[in-house]
Amino acid sequence: MAAKLKIKKGDTVKIIAGDDKGKTGEVLAVFPSKGQVIVKDCKVAKKTVKPDQEKNPNGGFVNKEMPINISNVAKVEGE
């Protein structure tokens, strides 16, 4: 059973640990079962994409936000 989280989608949070320490951003997604969140423009990884007919006919690289552990973010008060 996952613990109840105080951070919700749309909240503004500050990264308090890791490579992006000090950055602030909006929460795009919350994964309570894993205890992780995705923060806009934080922990961005360059992912390779295979070519397909609809979305990306040439393939290439896409910048994608990766999940961050909930213990490494703090909610910013006074929104």
N, CA, C and O of each residue as an XYZ file, in Angstrom:
316
protein
N       0.841     -1.188      0.000
C       0.000      0.000      0.000
C       0.884      1.249      0.000
O       1.847      1.345      0.760
N       0.546      2.180     -0.846
C       1.338      3.402     -0.986
C       0.945      4.404      0.094
O      -0.205      4.454      0.532
N       1.918      5.192      0.508
C       1.657      6.233      1.497
C       0.907      7.385      0.851
O       1.003      7.592     -0.359
N       0.164      8.131      1.649
C      -0.561      9.287      1.132
C       0.442     10.414      0.857
O       1.255     10.755      1.716
N       0.374     10.983     -0.343
C       1.308     12.029     -0.743
C       0.668     13.400     -0.594
O      -0.531     13.566     -0.815
N       1.489     14.387     -0.214
C       0.994     15.750     -0.062
C       1.201     16.563     -1.335
O       0.719     17.691     -1.436
N       1.910     15.999     -2.299
C       2.177     16.696     -3.559
C       1.218     16.171     -4.624
O       1.090     14.962     -4.819
N       0.552     17.086     -5.302
C      -0.432     16.722     -6.317
C      -0.005     17.275     -7.676
O       0.873     18.133     -7.765
N      -0.639     16.773     -8.721
C      -0.399     17.273    -10.073
C      -0.779     18.751    -10.136
O      -1.847     19.150     -9.670
N       0.119     19.562    -10.724
C      -0.128     20.993    -10.843
C       0.527     21.822     -9.764
O       0.603     23.043     -9.899
N       1.011     21.196     -8.678
C       1.703     21.929     -7.615
C       3.055     22.420     -8.104
O       3.636     21.841     -9.022
N       3.557     23.487     -7.494
C       4.906     23.970     -7.765
C       5.823     23.409     -6.689
O       5.560     23.555     -5.495
N       6.902     22.766     -7.121
C       7.838     22.153     -6.180
C       9.256     22.627     -6.463
O       9.557     23.114     -7.553
N      10.126     22.476     -5.458
C      11.541     22.796     -5.583
C      12.329     21.507     -5.408
O      12.053     20.722     -4.501
N      13.317     21.290     -6.283
C      14.171     20.113     -6.187
C      15.192     20.384     -5.080
O      15.900     21.391     -5.118
N      15.267     19.472     -4.082
C      16.161     19.691     -2.946
C      17.358     18.740     -2.951
O      18.219     18.833     -2.077
N      17.423     17.824     -3.928
C      18.562     16.909     -4.014
C      18.721     16.445     -5.454
O      17.755     16.402     -6.216
N      19.948     16.102     -5.817
C      20.216     15.577     -7.144
C      20.853     16.602     -8.064
O      21.237     17.689     -7.633
N      20.960     16.244     -9.337
C      21.615     17.098    -10.332
C      20.900     18.428    -10.539
O      21.546     19.436    -10.824
N      19.582     18.444    -10.401
C      18.798     19.658    -10.635
C      18.474     20.397     -9.343
O      17.486     21.129     -9.289
N      19.278     20.224     -8.309
C      19.039     20.843     -7.009
C      18.901     22.359     -7.150
O      19.728     23.014     -7.783
N      17.832     22.908     -6.544
C      17.599     24.345     -6.583
C      16.586     24.778     -7.623
O      16.047     25.881     -7.527
N      16.311     23.947     -8.609
C      15.333     24.305     -9.643
C      13.916     24.174     -9.091
O      13.656     23.368     -8.198
N      13.010     24.977     -9.635
C      11.596     24.855     -9.306
C      10.829     24.552    -10.581
O      11.247     24.934    -11.675
N       9.713     23.868    -10.434
C       8.895     23.536    -11.594
C       7.549     22.994    -11.187
O       7.286     22.744    -10.011
N       6.701     22.817    -12.180
C       5.353     22.321    -11.968
C       5.343     20.797    -12.061
O       6.038     20.218    -12.896
N       4.557     20.153    -11.204
C       4.426     18.701    -11.227
C       3.518     18.313    -12.388
O       2.371     18.754    -12.466
N       4.048     17.473    -13.301
C       3.263     17.022    -14.455
C       2.532     15.717    -14.175
O       1.437     15.496    -14.692
N       3.136     14.842    -13.350
C       2.529     13.553    -13.037
C       3.022     13.071    -11.684
O       4.133     13.396    -11.265
N       2.177     12.282    -10.994
C       2.524     11.707     -9.698
C       2.285     10.205     -9.769
O       1.247      9.755    -10.254
N       3.258      9.430     -9.280
C       3.146      7.975     -9.226
C       3.212      7.531     -7.768
O       4.298      7.235     -7.268
N       2.057      7.478     -7.066
C       2.062      7.170     -5.635
C       2.602      5.767     -5.315
O       3.245      5.577     -4.282
N       2.351      4.802     -6.175
C       2.811      3.442     -5.895
C       4.330      3.334     -5.927
O       4.910      2.526     -5.202
N       4.977      4.141     -6.762
C       6.435      4.140     -6.863
C       7.068      5.221     -5.994
O       8.272      5.183     -5.740
N       6.264      6.193     -5.531
C       6.795      7.292     -4.736
C       7.612      8.255     -5.567
O       8.638      8.761     -5.113
N       7.154      8.514     -6.800
C       7.898      9.377     -7.711
C       6.986     10.425     -8.337
O       5.769     10.257     -8.409
N       7.614     11.518     -8.791
C       6.903     12.578     -9.504
C       7.703     12.974    -10.733
O       8.915     12.765    -10.793
N       7.014     13.549    -11.712
C       7.677     14.122    -12.881
C       7.487     15.629    -12.810
O       6.361     16.118    -12.723
N       8.611     16.372    -12.847
C       8.596     17.828    -12.744
C       9.009     18.414    -14.089
O       9.978     17.964    -14.702
N       8.265     19.423    -14.542
C       8.521     20.041    -15.841
C       9.933     20.644    -15.896
O      10.336     21.374    -14.991
N      10.670     20.334    -16.953
C      12.020     20.838    -17.230
C      13.055     20.461    -16.169
O      14.055     21.163    -16.019
N      12.840     19.382    -15.438
C      13.819     18.894    -14.463
C      14.105     17.419    -14.747
O      13.209     16.663    -15.121
N      15.353     17.027    -14.565
C      15.835     15.674    -14.838
C      15.452     15.252    -16.262
O      14.782     14.240    -16.471
N      15.892     16.051    -17.221
C      15.588     15.798    -18.626
C      16.634     14.846    -19.204
O      17.837     15.062    -19.057
N      16.156     13.791    -19.862
C      17.036     12.814    -20.501
C      16.796     12.844    -22.000
O      15.679     13.098    -22.451
N      17.838     12.585    -22.767
C      17.727     12.535    -24.217
C      17.459     11.081    -24.604
O      18.324     10.223    -24.433
N      16.264     10.804    -25.124
C      15.857      9.456    -25.487
C      15.874      9.313    -27.011
O      15.507     10.238    -27.736
N      16.302      8.146    -27.483
C      16.263      7.891    -28.917
C      14.869      7.412    -29.308
O      14.208      6.706    -28.548
N      14.432      7.805    -30.501
C      13.099      7.450    -30.988
C      13.243      6.775    -32.347
O      13.898      7.300    -33.247
N      12.626      5.613    -32.482
C      12.643      4.917    -33.773
C      11.709      5.623    -34.751
O      10.706      6.204    -34.339
N      12.028      5.576    -36.025
C      11.118      6.177    -37.012
C       9.782      5.447    -37.048
O       9.738      4.221    -36.956
N       8.693      6.201    -37.183
C       7.380      5.620    -37.429
C       6.647      6.505    -38.430
O       7.078      7.625    -38.704
N       5.559      6.013    -38.965
C       4.907      6.709    -40.063
C       4.143      7.950    -39.628
O       4.105      8.933    -40.368
N       3.528      7.931    -38.436
C       2.676      9.051    -38.049
C       3.436     10.188    -37.363
O       3.530     11.289    -37.904
N       3.973      9.922    -36.181
C       4.498     10.994    -35.331
C       5.874     11.485    -35.748
O       6.105     12.692    -35.828
N       6.783     10.569    -36.012
C       8.174     10.953    -36.222
C       8.769     10.129    -37.365
O       9.407      9.106    -37.119
N       8.564     10.567    -38.617
C       9.004      9.746    -39.749
C      10.521      9.588    -39.857
O      10.990      8.626    -40.466
N      11.302     10.514    -39.276
C      12.752     10.428    -39.382
C      13.416      9.817    -38.156
O      14.607      9.509    -38.198
N      12.676      9.634    -37.061
C      13.291      9.149    -35.833
C      14.123     10.254    -35.206
O      13.854     11.437    -35.419
N      15.134      9.873    -34.432
C      16.026     10.874    -33.846
C      15.999     10.861    -32.337
O      15.858      9.806    -31.718
N      16.135     12.048    -31.736
C      16.221     12.182    -30.291
C      15.089     13.061    -29.770
O      14.661     14.002    -30.437
N      14.606     12.736    -28.558
C      13.548     13.495    -27.901
C      13.993     13.767    -26.467
O      14.489     12.864    -25.793
N      13.821     15.002    -25.992
C      14.095     15.314    -24.589
C      12.861     14.963    -23.775
O      11.754     15.403    -24.087
N      13.059     14.157    -22.718
C      11.943     13.651    -21.937
C      12.242     13.807    -20.448
O      13.344     13.493    -19.998
N      11.256     14.294    -19.681
C      11.422     14.395    -18.241
C      11.303     13.007    -17.615
O      10.414     12.228    -17.960
N      12.211     12.716    -16.695
C      12.223     11.424    -16.023
C      11.709     11.593    -14.591
O      11.758     12.694    -14.042
N      11.211     10.497    -13.978
C      10.678     10.584    -12.611
C      11.752     10.898    -11.575
O      12.908     10.497    -11.715
N      11.351     11.620    -10.538
C      12.208     11.977     -9.413
C      11.556     11.423     -8.151
O      10.334     11.464     -8.015
N      12.359     10.908     -7.236
C      11.821     10.395     -5.982
C      11.145     11.518     -5.204
O      11.635     12.646     -5.164
N      10.015     11.192     -4.590
C       9.210     12.187     -3.883
C       9.978     12.819     -2.722
O       9.681     13.944     -2.322
N      10.963     12.100     -2.182
C      11.732     12.631     -1.056
C      12.716     13.712     -1.499
O      13.263     14.421     -0.655
N      12.949     13.851     -2.796
C      13.900     14.833     -3.323
C      13.226     16.131     -3.779
O      13.880     16.996     -4.363
N      11.925     16.268     -3.515
C      11.226     17.498     -3.870
C      10.501     18.047     -2.647
O      10.101     17.296     -1.757
N      10.337     19.366     -2.618
C       9.602     20.031     -1.540
C       8.588     20.976     -2.153
O       8.901     21.707     -3.093
N       7.379     20.964     -1.625
C       6.323     21.831     -2.133
C       6.653     23.284     -1.798
O       7.072     23.592     -0.682
N       6.461     24.177     -2.776
C       6.708     25.603     -2.582
C       5.425     26.223     -2.054
O       4.368     26.098     -2.672
N       5.520     26.891     -0.912
C       4.346     27.519     -0.286
C       4.085     28.889     -0.885
O       4.988     29.506     -1.450
N       2.859     29.363     -0.765
C       2.495     30.711     -1.214
C       2.289     30.826     -2.697
O       2.743     31.788     -3.317
N       1.605     29.849     -3.285
C       1.337     29.910     -4.724
C       0.251     30.905     -5.026
O      -0.109     31.091     -6.188
